[in-house]
Structure formats: structure tokens, C-alpha cells
């Protein structure tokens, strides 16, 4: 086969490597949620260590955490940690269960359903105080 014929028979690679497969997006989301969780834990260790340096500064920082913006960030954090944990279980099943690779897509949709079932009521209860403070109510 000539070089020209080989070039013609090869599929073209235009655009991005990411083709939109759910498995690829679950991989990306797993990495992002892991990094977000790491940075939260890093910040948490730093602000908690501040109590030994300056209790007054610690109290001021804790007060800033009681704002509506931080409450929204907490909902995002819970969503990230929950997805990361559920997807981590799925990854372990794919790796260590003989039938795991065969059912990996079904397990992905299953964890997304579980994530929604936990996040919707969880977000509601987490945001009740913030919505009440912002818009009034009893």
C-alpha cells in the first residue's frame, strides 16, 4: 500500500480528543471533584490551625462562612464529594469485579441517579436557611 493510499484510509482527526462519551466525562468529573475536595481540605486545615495562632482571626473567618455565597459553595462541595465517592465505588467495581467493565455504563447512570436522589433533598435542606435569610419568611 502506498503512503498516499494509507493517508486516505486513515480517519481524519479534526477537533478535540474529547468525543463526549459518558465514560470520558465521568473521568473528567472524577478528577475535578477530587481536586476541589483536596483544596477544600487544605483550606479547612489552614483555617482550623488559625485558632492556635489567633482565636480572634479564627472567629472572624468563621463569621465569613455564614454568608449565602459560602452556603452555595457548601452545596457545591457536598455535590462534589458525593459524586467523587459514588464514582470511586464504581471505579473500584470496574477494576476489581470481573463483570465490572461490562456494566460500567449502567453503573455510571446508576450513580448519577443516586447522586440526584441524595443531592436534591440535601440541597433543599442546606439552602433553607440562606433563602429564608435572603428573602425573609418564617
Helices and strands as residue ranges (DSSP letters): H 3-9, H 22-53, H 55-64, H 68-96, G 101-103, H 104-135
